[in-house]
């Protein structure tokens, strides 16, 4: 019996350490595919792709309503975007992508469920019970 609980304790410590290490890796370090439009001879293709991405986001209902609340018309927004230089335009397009990544609530919920399942599994394996009275 003592060896059995000792093994479970070692496995539990290992799992806790592994979860800590995996959870401490920043999401920015994950690898991703580079689109083929990033390697162009001219910057025109990049600019058009960035303009398309920004205009697509501005056309969403939530953003367009917020812009109207601020007193900006679609023509005025389009003129302001057209005046941006290539670097600023690209920075805005990249920040839009980062905002989409940061809004992934589903991944956080799945992570919490995995942790909860592991805790319940460890409690069952070690024959512990939590009694609330």
Long-range contacts (C-beta under 8 A, 24 or more apart in sequence): 5-126, 8-122, 8-125, 8-126, 9-126, 12-122, 12-126, 15-118, 15-122, 19-115, 19-118, 23-111, 27-101, 43-86, 46-86, 46-90, 47-86, 47-89, 47-90, 49-93, 50-86, 50-89, 50-90, 50-92, 50-93, 51-81, 51-89, 53-93, 53-96, 53-97, 54-81, 54-89, 54-92, 54-93, 54-96, 55-81, 57-96
